[in-house]
Amino acid sequence: MKNILVTTDLSDGSVQAFAPAKEIAQALNGTIMLLAIVEDPAQAAFTYAMDFPVYPDIKIHQQMIAKVKEDLAALAAKHFAGTKVETIVSEAVGSVAIEVCEIAKKKAVSMIVMSTHGRSGLKRILVGSVTERVIRESDCPVLVVPFRE
């Protein structure tokens, strides 16, 4: 196992997948590829049924990408010290889950590690589950770390 793709949305819940991923990477002398995906604002508004229009502004978008890169680098330094790590920020035009799977193919990863968010009921139905779709669509094994409060 050379490359292990670890996904994060920069939330506390997604950080729960970091420790198991680091342990696997260190045991196998692998590389962590820490991935954050920035959703297209218009697509996110549609997906999450927001009641306000979203107008793309290139300056705001660039600031958002820069902030995500900064936050991702900080997470990598904090949680993956002593491990080979590469940070990746990707912009998804469509499905985040499909973007994760496509990056996994392009980077020839051996495993994807991700956490759940612990949503259930109506929230899960309305928002869907990125993790569930990655499990269905991925060509490589997916390790799912359950969300714990």
C-alpha positions as CSV (number, residue, x, y, z in Angstrom):
1,M,0.0,0.0,0.0
2,K,1.8,3.0,-1.3
3,N,-0.8,5.8,-1.3
4,I,-3.6,6.2,1.1
5,L,-6.2,8.8,0.3
6,V,-7.7,10.5,3.3
7,T,-10.7,12.8,2.8
8,T,-11.6,15.7,5.0
9,D,-14.2,18.5,4.8
10,L,-12.1,20.2,7.6
11,S,-14.7,19.3,10.2
12,D,-14.0,17.7,13.6
13,G,-15.9,14.7,12.4
14,S,-13.6,14.1,9.4
15,V,-10.5,14.3,11.6
16,Q,-11.6,11.1,13.3
17,A,-10.3,9.2,10.3
18,F,-6.8,10.6,10.6
19,A,-5.4,8.4,13.3
20,P,-6.2,5.1,11.7
21,A,-5.0,6.4,8.3
22,K,-1.7,7.5,9.9
23,E,-1.2,4.2,11.7
24,I,-1.7,2.3,8.4
25,A,0.6,4.6,6.4
26,Q,3.3,4.3,9.0
27,A,3.0,0.5,9.3
28,L,3.3,0.1,5.5
29,N,5.7,3.0,4.8
30,G,3.0,4.6,2.7
31,T,2.1,8.2,1.8
32,I,-1.0,10.0,3.1
33,M,-2.8,12.0,0.4
34,L,-4.9,14.4,2.4
35,L,-7.8,15.6,0.2
36,A,-10.2,18.4,0.7
37,I,-12.8,19.1,-2.0
38,V,-14.3,22.5,-2.5
39,E,-17.8,22.3,-3.9
40,D,-19.1,24.6,-6.6
41,P,-21.3,27.1,-4.7
42,A,-24.1,26.9,-7.2
43,Q,-24.1,23.1,-7.1
44,A,-23.9,23.1,-3.3
45,A,-26.9,25.5,-3.1
46,F,-28.9,23.2,-5.3
47,T,-27.8,20.0,-3.5
48,Y,-28.6,21.4,-0.1
49,A,-31.8,23.2,-1.2
50,M,-30.6,26.6,0.0
51,D,-33.2,29.4,-0.4
52,F,-30.9,32.0,-1.7
53,P,-29.3,32.6,-5.1
54,V,-25.6,31.9,-5.4
55,Y,-23.6,34.2,-7.8
56,P,-20.1,33.1,-8.5
57,D,-17.4,35.7,-7.6
58,I,-14.0,34.8,-8.7
59,K,-12.2,36.7,-5.9
60,I,-14.3,35.1,-3.2
61,H,-13.8,31.7,-4.8
62,Q,-10.0,32.2,-4.9
63,Q,-10.0,33.4,-1.3
64,M,-11.9,30.3,-0.3
65,I,-9.5,28.0,-2.1
66,A,-6.5,29.7,-0.5
67,K,-8.1,29.3,3.0
68,V,-8.9,25.6,2.4
69,K,-5.2,25.1,1.3
70,E,-4.0,26.8,4.4
71,D,-6.3,24.9,6.7
72,L,-5.4,21.6,5.1
73,A,-1.7,22.2,5.5
74,A,-2.3,23.0,9.2
75,L,-4.3,19.7,9.6
76,A,-1.5,17.8,7.8
77,A,1.2,19.3,10.1
78,K,-0.8,18.7,13.2
79,H,-2.1,15.1,12.6
80,F,0.4,13.6,10.2
81,A,3.8,14.6,11.7
82,G,6.4,11.9,11.0
83,T,4.4,10.6,8.0
84,K,4.9,11.2,4.3
85,V,1.9,13.4,3.4
86,E,0.7,15.3,0.4
87,T,-2.1,17.7,0.5
88,I,-4.6,18.0,-2.4
89,V,-7.4,20.6,-2.8
90,S,-9.8,19.8,-5.6
91,E,-12.7,21.7,-7.0
92,A,-15.8,19.6,-7.7
93,V,-18.2,20.7,-10.4
94,G,-20.5,17.7,-9.7
95,S,-20.7,15.0,-7.1
96,V,-18.1,15.1,-4.3
97,A,-18.1,11.3,-4.1
98,I,-17.4,10.9,-7.8
99,E,-14.6,13.5,-7.5
100,V,-13.1,11.4,-4.6
101,C,-13.2,8.3,-6.7
102,E,-11.7,10.0,-9.7
103,I,-8.8,11.4,-7.7
104,A,-8.2,7.9,-6.2
105,K,-7.9,6.5,-9.7
106,K,-5.6,9.3,-10.9
107,K,-3.3,9.0,-7.9
108,A,-3.3,5.2,-8.0
109,V,-4.3,5.0,-4.3
110,S,-4.4,1.6,-2.5
111,M,-7.1,2.7,-0.1
112,I,-9.4,5.5,0.8
113,V,-9.9,6.4,4.4
114,M,-12.9,8.6,5.4
115,S,-15.2,9.2,8.3
116,T,-19.0,9.3,8.5
117,H,-20.7,12.4,9.9
118,G,-23.3,10.5,12.0
119,R,-26.3,11.9,10.2
120,S,-29.4,9.8,10.2
121,G,-33.0,10.1,9.3
122,L,-34.2,13.1,7.2
123,K,-30.8,14.9,7.2
124,R,-29.2,11.8,5.6
125,I,-32.0,11.4,3.1
126,L,-31.9,15.1,2.1
127,V,-28.1,15.5,2.0
128,G,-27.2,12.0,1.1
129,S,-24.0,10.3,2.1
130,V,-20.8,11.0,0.3
131,T,-19.2,8.1,2.2
132,E,-21.9,5.7,1.1
133,R,-21.5,6.7,-2.5
134,V,-17.7,6.4,-2.4
135,I,-18.0,2.9,-1.0
136,R,-20.3,2.0,-4.0
137,E,-18.3,3.7,-6.7
138,S,-14.6,3.2,-5.6
139,D,-12.3,0.8,-7.4
140,C,-10.2,0.4,-4.2
141,P,-11.0,-0.6,-0.6
142,V,-12.6,2.1,1.5
143,L,-12.0,2.2,5.3
144,V,-14.9,4.0,7.0
145,V,-14.3,5.4,10.5
146,P,-17.6,5.9,12.3
147,F,-18.4,9.4,13.8
148,R,-18.2,9.5,17.6
149,E,-19.3,12.5,19.6
